[in-house]
Amino acid sequence: MDEKHIKILKDLGFDISQKDLTNDYWKKRGADALALTTQDRDVYGCIDHTQGDGVNIFDIEGTEYLDVTGGVAVRAFGLRYKPYLDFEASINDVVKELPGADFDAIPQTLLAERVAEITPGNHKKRVVFTTSGGRAVEGCMKSAMDLSGNRRFVTFRPAFHGRTGYALALTASNSKHKSGFPQGVDTVRVF
């Protein structure tokens, strides 16, 4: 991270300097401020959010990593992927987020039509855009329960489906996600 990026953080009211840019310093601050999810602070450094090229990411000390998390599936082509950056720049004057839960919008409708078109099957299809994978999984689970009348799911071990209520019941990849929480639906686990 260079001085330009440090200045942006300072302009936002944060106290940060070049001397603070060590993995140990930020891992300690992260451990004190962030709830643990899946990161392993003993292994990985603090990511430099100003660098990256596709699936190659860097920590603030310059160590390069191959990003196989894909932004936890929300940006599967990686960080600062050039074709994405070019596309985003080309539509810079377009509204960044559409209030699609409350209004129809042409881009959203066109994308829904395309998704339905490339999805297998000849049945009537409708598309729901949501804010997270967990919410998407829960929407599918609710649809399955509504259409089938069944309330039990076959799940795989290991598998990660999300951290929200029903999705958490399907998750079997990391005990940290589930420890101490009730299971929302019945599951049968298989490898």
Number of C-alpha atoms within 10 A of each C-alpha: 15 9 10 9 12 17 15 11 14 13 10 9 9 11 11 12 12 10 7 12 18 15 19 14 12 17 18 12 11 14 11 10 9 10 9 13 10 9 10 10 16 8 6 13 22 20 19 17 14 14 16 19 13 19 20 16 21 21 21 19 14 16 13 14 15 12 18 13 12 15 13 11 12 12 15 15 18 22 21 19 16 13 11 15 11 12 10 13 11 10 10 10 8 10 8 8 6 13 10 14 9 7 8 11 11 8 11 17 13 11 13 16 14 12 14 17 12 8 9 9 9 8 7 6 13 9 13 10 12 12 8 14 17 19 19 17 18 20 16 13 18 15 12 14 14 11 9 9 10 9 13 12 16 10 19 16 13 13 14 18 20 21 17 17 17 22 23 22 23 29 23 19 14 14 9 11 19 17 8 8 10 11 15 13 15 14 15 10 15 9 7
